């Protein structure tokens, strides 16, 4: 191990890690919000809205993320030019939304109809039913798979390096191409990815205990 390569390259790798975290967190937040809307559309009695949501989920779950990145970076219409980070955020958000919509929908379907009927019987509005009955239970149901999927998504975000986003993977590859020292560059990048994914795993464990998920499911 050449410690000087690690010391000199670590600032660049940490800068790349910050970009990785930024695009991951932003796309997860936006994707979850869009996924919630898609879930409501999919469960709507309006067949047009339900079909639009189904079609969206079918498209963005079926097309590889790598192709979406290329499409939004290289083939935007009307002479619109997106930066690499903008294209990455759009592609990642649309991809995330398709998956999160299905997680949220599975949580919604797991709620017993009797609870909804009882809430409506005592005069709660649809918004109150959503905020007081559905969302709290959906969160408890989907937290484990949601965070597990988010952990995988963080690793998949390394694909944004192919459109020149200066994320952790891109910076690690640049360091490797100039030093030809895989352990000191790609190895350190792997450790940084492991740290970030481990933090998400710890968040999952903490949230499950905080929400008493194991006890509620027993």
C-alpha positions in Angstrom: 0.0 0.0 0.0 1.3 3.4 -1.0 0.0 5.7 1.8 1.0 8.8 -0.1 -1.4 8.0 -2.9 -4.2 7.5 -0.4 -3.4 10.8 1.5 -3.2 12.8 -1.7 -6.2 11.2 -3.3 -8.5 11.1 -0.3 -9.8 14.7 -0.7 -10.8 14.0 -4.2 -12.5 10.8 -3.2 -14.4 12.5 -0.3 -15.5 15.2 -2.7 -16.8 12.5 -5.0 -18.5 10.8 -2.1 -20.3 14.0 -1.2 -21.6 14.2 -4.8 -22.8 10.6 -4.6 -24.6 11.3 -1.4 -26.2 14.5 -2.8 -27.6 13.0 -5.9 -28.7 9.9 -4.0 -30.6 11.8 -1.3 -32.1 14.3 -3.6 -33.3 11.7 -6.1 -34.7 9.5 -3.3 -36.7 12.4 -1.8 -38.1 13.5 -5.2 -38.6 9.9 -6.3 -40.5 9.0 -3.2 -42.8 12.1 -3.5 -43.4 11.2 -7.2 -43.8 7.6 -6.3 -46.5 8.5 -3.7 -48.4 10.4 -6.4 -48.0 7.5 -8.8 -49.3 5.1 -6.1 -52.5 7.2 -5.6 -53.0 7.3 -9.4 -52.5 3.5 -9.7 -55.1 2.9 -6.9 -57.5 5.5 -8.3 -60.9 4.4 -9.6 -60.2 6.6 -12.6 -59.1 4.1 -15.2 -57.1 6.8 -17.2 -55.1 7.8 -14.2 -54.5 4.2 -13.2 -53.3 3.3 -16.7 -51.0 6.3 -16.9 -49.4 5.2 -13.6 -49.1 1.6 -14.7 -47.6 2.6 -18.0 -45.0 4.9 -16.3 -44.0 2.1 -13.8 -43.8 -0.4 -16.6 -41.5 1.9 -18.7 -39.2 3.1 -16.0 -38.8 -0.3 -14.2 -38.1 -2.0 -17.6 -35.5 0.4 -19.0 -32.0 0.0 -17.5 -30.8 3.1 -15.6 -27.8 3.3 -17.8 -29.9 3.9 -20.9 -31.9 6.5 -19.1 -28.7 8.4 -18.2 -27.6 8.4 -21.8 -31.0 9.5 -23.1 -31.3 12.4 -20.7 -27.7 13.5 -21.2 -27.3 13.1 -24.9 -30.8 13.1 -26.6 -32.9 15.8 -24.9 -35.3 17.4 -27.3 -35.8 21.0 -28.4 -32.0 21.7 -28.2 -32.2 21.5 -24.4 -28.8 21.0 -22.9 -28.7 19.5 -19.4 -25.6 19.4 -17.3 -24.4 15.9 -16.3 -25.7 16.3 -12.7 -29.1 17.6 -13.9 -29.4 14.6 -16.3 -28.4 12.3 -13.6 -30.9 13.7 -11.1 -33.8 13.5 -13.6 -32.9 9.9 -14.6 -32.4 8.7 -11.1 -35.6 10.4 -9.8 -37.8 8.9 -12.5 -36.2 5.5 -12.0 -36.6 5.7 -8.2 -40.3 6.8 -8.4 -41.3 3.7 -10.4 -39.9 1.4 -7.6 -41.1 3.5 -4.6 -44.6 3.7 -6.1 -44.9 -0.1 -5.9 -43.5 -0.3 -2.3 -46.0 2.4 -1.2 -48.8 0.6 -3.0 -48.0 -2.7 -1.3 -48.1 -0.9 2.0 -51.5 0.7 1.2 -52.9 -2.7 0.1 -51.8 -4.2 3.4 -54.0 -1.9 5.5 -57.2 -3.6 6.6 -60.3 -2.2 4.9 -62.1 -2.4 8.2 -59.9 0.4 9.6 -60.7 2.6 6.7 -64.4 2.0 6.9 -64.4 2.7 10.7 -62.5 6.0 10.1 -65.0 7.0 7.5 -67.9 6.0 9.7 -66.8 8.4 12.5 -66.6 11.3 9.9 -62.9 11.5 9.0 -62.3 13.2 5.7 -60.2 11.3 3.0 -57.3 13.6 3.8 -57.6 12.8 7.6 -57.8 9.1 6.8 -54.7 9.3 4.7 -52.7 11.3 7.3 -53.9 9.5 10.4 -54.6 5.9 9.3 -52.8 5.1 6.0 -49.5 6.9 6.0 -48.4 5.9 9.6 -49.1 2.2 8.9 -47.5 2.3 5.4 -44.3 3.7 6.9 -44.1 0.9 9.4 -44.8 -1.7 6.7 -42.4 -0.5 4.0 -39.4 0.8 6.0 -37.4 -2.4 5.7 -37.7 -3.0 2.0 -37.6 0.8 1.3 -34.3 1.3 3.0 -32.9 -2.0 1.5 -33.8 -0.8 -2.0 -32.3 2.6 -1.2 -29.0 0.9 -0.2 -29.0 -0.8 -3.6 -29.8 2.4 -5.3 -26.9 4.2 -3.7 -24.6 1.6 -5.2 -26.3 1.9 -8.6 -25.8 5.6 -8.6 -22.1 4.8 -9.5 -23.4 4.5 -13.1 -23.7 8.3 -13.3 -20.0 8.4 -13.8 -20.5 7.3 -17.4 -22.0 10.7 -18.2 -19.1 12.5 -16.5 -20.8 13.3 -13.1 -17.8 13.8 -10.7 -19.1 11.3 -8.2 -17.1 8.9 -6.1 -16.7 6.3 -8.9 -15.7 8.9 -11.5 -13.0 10.4 -9.2 -11.8 6.9 -8.2 -11.4 6.0 -11.9 -9.5 9.2 -12.6 -7.1 8.6 -9.8 -6.6 5.0 -10.9 -5.9 6.1 -14.5 -3.2 8.4 -13.3 -1.6 6.2 -10.6 -2.4 2.6 -11.8 -2.7 1.7 -8.1 -6.1 -0.1 -7.7 -6.0 -0.7 -4.0 -5.1 2.9 -3.1 -7.8 4.3 -5.4 -10.6 1.8 -6.2 -10.1 0.0 -2.9 -10.5 3.2 -0.9 -13.6 4.1 -3.0 -15.0 0.6 -2.2 -14.5 1.3 1.6 -16.3 4.7 1.2 -19.2 3.0 -0.5 -19.3 0.4 2.3 -19.3 3.2 4.9 -22.3 4.9 3.2 -24.3 1.8 2.7 -23.6 0.7 6.3 -25.0 4.0 7.5 -28.2 3.2 5.6 -28.3 -0.2 7.2 -27.9 1.3 10.6 -30.7 3.7 9.8 -32.9 0.7 8.9 -32.1 -1.0 12.2 -32.7 2.1 14.2 -36.0 2.9 12.4 -37.3 -0.6 12.9 -36.6 -0.4 16.6 -38.0 3.1 16.9 -41.2 2.1 15.1 -41.4 -1.2 16.9 -41.7 -2.9 13.5 -40.6 -6.4 14.7 -43.1 -6.3 17.6 -45.9 -5.0 15.5 -45.4 -7.7 12.9 -45.2 -10.5 15.5 
